Amino acid sequence: MRHKTQVFVAPDGDHFRVRLTHSLEVAQIGRTIARALGLNEDLTEALCLAHDIGHSPFGHAGEDVLREAMAEAGGFDHNAHTLRLLTRLESPYPRFRGLNLTWEMLEGLAKHNGPVEPPLPWALAEAEADFSLELSTWPSLEAQVAAISDDIAYDNHDVDDGLRAGLFTLEALLEVPLVARTWAAVEARYPDLPPARLVPELVREMIGVMANDVIAETRRRTAGLADIAEVRAAGRPLVGFSEQLRIEERQLKAFLYANMYEAPQVMAVRAVAQRLLADLFAAYRDDPRRLPEEWRPAADDPVIVLRTIGDFIAGMTDRYAIRRHEELVGPVDLPEGF
């Protein structure tokens, strides 16, 4: 995950987030919230660390390409692919397939964003057939903490990365109510420091504001609950923001979508990355013998062929996908910067 896209493709800046650093930050936040709520910290941390390992190169842009390229074989879903990796593809032990993870771990990864209703992605249906993950119920509080920690982490590290990349200014960011309120508190605390010195404190403070809100709101929602059965049957998430902060967090997300995720510079690089991945998939589909020997499909079944190619490409880093494209298809001309 060190060389897989978070927002920026194959970033040329050492300090922009990638999938690995993002997952580490999610785990830090998740463990803090779990400790405050008296939950299983180890389970929460493991869920946070593993939640993104099913991502293809180039993030959601790459996922869109694989979904279309694999349409005849059921498509591609990064959450379902996480389960496929952990239960089938990564098999280092001689006595069983997968990593021998606990049921609670697999269940939390399968539905950390909430219940999953049919039709299931094919990879998730395979895992469900093996382990019966009760996909129609709500997940554990630990899984719900992992999900909200994901939001808190990327909301805030994307503020940091967006400012660092020059995609938006601090002045524009301060139009977001949550940011403005937090910035005022930081400035009042350190009135003699220049703004550049206060940006890291702004990010740290917003993480604290969000995490503390989740802790307080979750305690309110879970008051009187007796056991995990009541969590699963609650019919709604029990870990989350208060109504006020939920609205403010959505405003921050809207700002980031408009000024970062859909910024012309970022979208231009994503378009090149998507063409690259589509070309690479087509090259393997035209001749599966181009796959490494250990990855070549054992049968000519077109579904097996497509899924094998998808498994192989999904495991690539951005830089490896670029190298393979240069070897099999031709040069890659990624725009400068992102």
C-alpha positions as CSV (number, residue, x, y, z in Angstrom):
1,M,0.0,0.0,0.0
2,R,3.0,2.3,0.2
3,H,2.8,2.9,-3.5
4,K,-1.0,2.9,-4.1
5,T,-3.0,6.1,-4.7
6,Q,-4.9,7.8,-1.9
7,V,-5.7,11.0,-3.8
8,F,-2.6,11.7,-5.8
9,V,-1.4,9.1,-8.4
10,A,2.2,7.9,-7.9
11,P,2.8,11.1,-5.9
12,D,6.1,12.8,-6.5
13,G,6.0,14.6,-3.1
14,D,7.3,12.6,-0.2
15,H,4.7,13.9,2.2
16,F,1.4,13.3,0.3
17,R,-0.7,10.5,1.8
18,V,-0.8,7.0,0.2
19,R,-2.9,4.0,1.1
20,L,-0.4,2.9,3.7
21,T,-0.1,6.2,5.6
22,H,-3.8,6.7,5.4
23,S,-4.4,3.2,7.0
24,L,-2.0,4.0,9.8
25,E,-3.8,7.2,10.6
26,V,-7.1,5.5,10.5
27,A,-5.7,2.9,13.0
28,Q,-4.4,5.6,15.3
29,I,-7.8,7.3,15.4
30,G,-9.8,4.1,15.7
31,R,-7.7,2.8,18.6
32,T,-8.2,6.0,20.5
33,I,-12.0,6.0,20.1
34,A,-12.1,2.3,20.9
35,R,-10.1,2.8,24.1
36,A,-12.4,5.6,25.2
37,L,-15.5,3.5,24.6
38,G,-14.1,0.4,26.3
39,L,-14.1,-1.7,23.0
40,N,-11.7,-4.3,21.7
41,E,-8.8,-2.2,20.7
42,D,-6.9,-5.0,18.9
43,L,-9.9,-5.8,16.7
44,T,-10.5,-2.2,15.9
45,E,-6.9,-1.6,15.0
46,A,-6.8,-4.7,12.7
47,L,-10.0,-3.6,10.9
48,C,-8.5,-0.1,10.4
49,L,-5.2,-1.4,9.1
50,A,-6.9,-3.9,6.7
51,H,-9.9,-1.9,5.4
52,D,-8.2,-0.7,2.2
53,I,-6.0,-3.6,1.2
54,G,-8.4,-4.6,-1.6
55,H,-7.9,-1.4,-3.5
56,S,-6.5,-1.5,-7.0
57,P,-3.7,0.8,-8.3
58,F,-4.9,4.3,-8.8
59,G,-7.6,4.1,-6.1
60,H,-11.2,4.5,-7.0
61,A,-10.2,5.5,-10.6
62,G,-8.6,2.1,-11.0
63,E,-11.6,0.4,-9.4
64,D,-13.9,1.9,-12.0
65,V,-11.7,0.5,-14.8
66,L,-11.6,-3.0,-13.3
67,R,-15.4,-3.0,-12.7
68,E,-16.0,-2.3,-16.3
69,A,-13.3,-4.6,-17.6
70,M,-14.6,-7.5,-15.5
71,A,-18.3,-6.9,-16.1
72,E,-18.7,-10.3,-17.9
73,A,-17.2,-12.0,-14.8
74,G,-19.2,-10.1,-12.1
75,G,-17.3,-6.9,-11.9
76,F,-14.9,-5.6,-9.2
77,D,-15.5,-4.2,-5.8
78,H,-12.6,-3.2,-3.6
79,N,-14.3,-4.1,-0.3
80,A,-15.2,-7.5,-1.6
81,H,-11.7,-7.9,-2.9
82,T,-10.4,-7.3,0.6
83,L,-12.2,-10.4,1.7
84,R,-11.0,-12.4,-1.3
85,L,-7.4,-11.4,-0.5
86,L,-7.7,-12.5,3.1
87,T,-9.6,-15.7,2.6
88,R,-8.3,-17.0,-0.7
89,L,-5.4,-15.2,-2.4
90,E,-3.1,-14.8,0.5
91,S,-2.5,-18.4,1.7
92,P,0.9,-18.7,3.6
93,Y,-0.2,-21.6,5.8
94,P,-0.2,-25.2,4.5
95,R,-3.3,-26.4,6.4
96,F,-5.9,-23.9,5.2
97,R,-6.7,-21.2,2.7
98,G,-6.4,-17.5,3.7
99,L,-4.9,-15.9,6.7
100,N,-7.0,-17.8,9.4
101,L,-8.5,-14.6,10.7
102,T,-11.3,-14.5,13.2
103,W,-15.0,-14.4,12.2
104,E,-15.3,-11.0,13.8
105,M,-12.5,-9.6,11.7
106,L,-13.9,-10.9,8.4
107,E,-17.4,-9.8,9.4
108,G,-16.2,-6.3,10.2
109,L,-14.4,-5.9,7.0
110,A,-17.3,-7.2,4.9
111,K,-19.8,-4.7,6.4
112,H,-18.0,-1.9,8.2
113,N,-20.1,0.5,6.2
114,G,-23.3,-1.2,7.2
115,P,-25.4,-4.2,6.2
116,V,-24.9,-5.6,2.7
117,E,-28.0,-6.6,0.8
118,P,-28.3,-8.8,-2.3
119,P,-27.2,-8.9,-5.0
120,L,-23.8,-9.4,-3.4
121,P,-20.5,-8.7,-5.3
122,W,-19.3,-12.2,-6.4
123,A,-16.1,-12.1,-4.3
124,L,-18.2,-11.3,-1.2
125,A,-20.7,-14.0,-2.0
126,E,-17.8,-16.5,-2.1
127,A,-16.6,-15.4,1.4
128,E,-20.2,-15.4,2.7
129,A,-20.6,-19.0,1.4
130,D,-17.5,-20.0,3.4
131,F,-18.1,-18.1,6.6
132,S,-21.7,-16.9,6.8
133,L,-21.0,-13.3,7.9
134,E,-24.6,-12.3,8.7
135,L,-24.4,-9.6,6.1
136,S,-28.0,-8.4,6.7
137,T,-27.2,-7.2,10.3
138,W,-25.3,-4.3,11.6
139,P,-21.6,-4.9,12.3
140,S,-19.8,-4.7,15.7
141,L,-19.1,-1.4,17.3
142,E,-15.4,-2.0,16.5
143,A,-16.2,-2.2,12.8
144,Q,-18.4,0.9,13.0
145,V,-15.5,2.7,14.8
146,A,-13.2,1.7,11.9
147,A,-15.6,3.2,9.4
148,I,-16.0,6.5,11.1
149,S,-12.2,6.7,11.8
150,D,-11.7,6.3,8.0
151,D,-13.8,9.4,7.5
152,I,-12.1,11.4,10.2
153,A,-8.6,10.5,8.8
154,Y,-9.2,11.3,5.2
155,D,-11.2,14.5,5.9
156,N,-8.2,15.9,7.8
157,H,-5.2,14.5,6.0
158,D,-6.8,15.7,2.8
159,V,-7.0,19.2,4.2
160,D,-3.3,18.9,4.9
161,D,-2.4,17.5,1.5
162,G,-4.7,19.9,-0.4
163,L,-3.0,22.9,1.2
164,R,0.4,21.5,0.7
165,A,-0.3,20.8,-3.0
166,G,-1.7,24.3,-3.5
167,L,-5.1,23.1,-4.7
168,F,-6.8,25.5,-2.4
169,T,-5.8,28.3,0.0
170,L,-6.3,28.6,3.7
171,E,-8.6,31.6,3.1
172,A,-10.9,29.5,0.9
173,L,-10.8,26.6,3.4
174,L,-11.9,29.0,6.2
175,E,-15.3,29.4,4.4
176,V,-16.1,25.9,5.8
177,P,-17.9,26.5,9.1
178,L,-16.2,23.6,11.0
179,V,-12.7,24.7,9.8
180,A,-13.5,28.4,10.7
181,R,-14.6,27.5,14.2
182,T,-11.6,25.3,14.8
183,W,-9.2,27.8,13.3
184,A,-10.5,30.6,15.6
185,A,-9.8,28.4,18.6
186,V,-6.3,27.6,17.4
187,E,-5.5,31.3,16.7
188,A,-6.8,32.3,20.1
189,R,-4.5,29.7,21.8
190,Y,-1.4,30.8,19.8
191,P,-2.0,34.4,18.8
192,D,1.7,35.2,18.1
193,L,2.4,32.4,15.6
194,P,2.1,32.8,11.8
195,P,-0.6,30.9,10.0
196,A,1.8,28.5,8.4
197,R,2.8,27.2,11.8
198,L,-0.8,26.8,12.8
199,V,-2.0,24.6,10.0
200,P,-0.7,21.3,11.5
201,E,-2.4,22.3,14.8
202,L,-5.6,23.0,12.9
203,V,-5.6,19.5,11.5
204,R,-4.8,18.0,14.9
205,E,-7.5,20.0,16.6
206,M,-10.1,19.0,14.0
207,I,-9.3,15.3,14.5
208,G,-9.8,15.8,18.2
209,V,-13.1,17.7,17.7
210,M,-14.4,14.9,15.5
211,A,-13.2,12.0,17.6
212,N,-14.5,13.5,20.8
213,D,-17.9,14.2,19.2
214,V,-18.1,10.5,18.0
215,I,-17.2,9.3,21.5
216,A,-19.9,11.4,23.2
217,E,-22.5,10.6,20.6
218,T,-21.8,6.9,20.6
219,R,-22.1,6.8,24.4
220,R,-25.5,8.4,24.1
221,R,-26.7,6.0,21.4
222,T,-25.5,2.9,23.2
223,A,-26.7,3.7,26.7
224,G,-28.6,0.8,28.0
225,L,-27.5,-1.7,25.4
226,A,-26.8,-5.1,26.9
227,D,-24.8,-7.1,24.3
228,I,-23.7,-7.5,20.7
229,A,-27.0,-9.0,19.7
230,E,-28.7,-5.6,20.4
231,V,-25.9,-3.8,18.4
232,R,-26.6,-6.1,15.4
233,A,-30.4,-5.6,15.7
234,A,-30.3,-1.9,16.2
235,G,-31.3,-1.1,12.7
236,R,-29.0,1.9,12.5
237,P,-25.4,2.8,13.1
238,L,-24.6,3.3,16.8
239,V,-21.2,4.9,16.2
240,G,-21.3,8.3,14.5
241,F,-21.3,12.1,14.6
242,S,-23.8,14.2,16.4
243,E,-26.3,15.8,14.1
244,Q,-24.6,19.2,14.1
245,L,-21.2,17.8,13.4
246,R,-22.6,15.4,10.8
247,I,-23.8,18.5,8.9
248,E,-20.5,20.3,9.3
249,E,-18.5,17.3,8.2
250,R,-20.6,17.0,5.1
251,Q,-19.9,20.6,4.3
252,L,-16.1,19.9,4.6
253,K,-16.5,16.9,2.3
254,A,-18.3,19.0,-0.3
255,F,-15.5,21.5,-0.2
256,L,-12.9,18.8,-0.7
257,Y,-14.8,17.2,-3.6
258,A,-15.1,20.6,-5.3
259,N,-11.6,21.8,-4.7
260,M,-9.4,18.6,-4.4
261,Y,-10.9,15.3,-5.6
262,E,-12.4,16.9,-8.7
263,A,-9.7,19.5,-9.3
264,P,-8.7,19.7,-13.0
265,Q,-5.1,18.7,-12.2
266,V,-6.1,15.6,-10.3
267,M,-8.7,14.6,-12.8
268,A,-6.3,14.9,-15.7
269,V,-3.9,12.5,-14.1
270,R,-6.7,10.1,-13.2
271,A,-7.8,10.0,-16.8
272,V,-4.4,9.0,-17.9
273,A,-4.2,6.4,-15.2
274,Q,-7.5,4.9,-16.2
275,R,-6.5,4.6,-19.9
276,L,-3.2,3.0,-18.7
277,L,-5.1,0.4,-16.6
278,A,-7.6,-0.3,-19.3
279,D,-4.8,-0.9,-21.9
280,L,-3.0,-3.2,-19.5
281,F,-6.1,-5.3,-18.8
282,A,-6.7,-5.5,-22.5
283,A,-3.2,-6.7,-23.1
284,Y,-3.5,-9.5,-20.6
285,R,-7.0,-10.4,-21.9
286,D,-5.7,-10.7,-25.4
287,D,-2.9,-13.0,-24.3
288,P,-3.0,-14.4,-20.7
289,R,0.4,-15.9,-21.3
290,R,1.7,-12.4,-20.7
291,L,0.9,-13.0,-17.0
292,P,3.7,-14.3,-14.8
293,E,3.7,-18.1,-15.0
294,E,2.4,-18.5,-11.4
295,W,-0.6,-16.3,-12.3
296,R,-1.7,-17.9,-15.6
297,P,-5.2,-19.3,-15.4
298,A,-5.4,-23.1,-15.1
299,A,-8.5,-23.2,-17.3
300,D,-9.8,-21.5,-20.4
301,D,-13.1,-20.5,-18.7
302,P,-13.5,-16.8,-19.6
303,V,-14.8,-16.0,-16.2
304,I,-11.8,-17.5,-14.5
305,V,-9.5,-15.7,-17.0
306,L,-11.0,-12.3,-16.3
307,R,-11.0,-12.8,-12.5
308,T,-7.4,-14.0,-12.6
309,I,-6.3,-10.9,-14.5
310,G,-8.3,-8.8,-12.1
311,D,-6.7,-10.4,-9.1
312,F,-3.2,-9.8,-10.6
313,I,-3.8,-6.1,-11.6
314,A,-5.6,-5.3,-8.3
315,G,-2.5,-6.3,-6.5
316,M,-0.2,-4.0,-8.4
317,T,1.1,-0.7,-7.1
318,D,0.8,2.4,-9.2
319,R,4.5,2.3,-10.2
320,Y,4.4,-1.4,-11.1
321,A,1.3,-0.9,-13.2
322,I,3.2,1.9,-15.0
323,R,6.2,-0.3,-15.6
324,R,4.1,-3.2,-16.9
325,H,2.3,-0.9,-19.3
326,E,5.6,0.4,-20.6
327,E,6.8,-3.2,-21.2
328,L,3.6,-4.5,-22.8
329,V,1.8,-1.6,-24.4
330,G,4.0,1.5,-24.6
331,P,5.2,4.7,-22.8
332,V,3.1,6.4,-20.2
333,D,2.8,10.1,-20.2
334,L,1.5,11.1,-16.8
335,P,1.0,14.9,-16.4
336,E,3.5,16.6,-14.0
337,G,2.6,17.1,-10.4
338,F,-0.1,14.6,-9.2
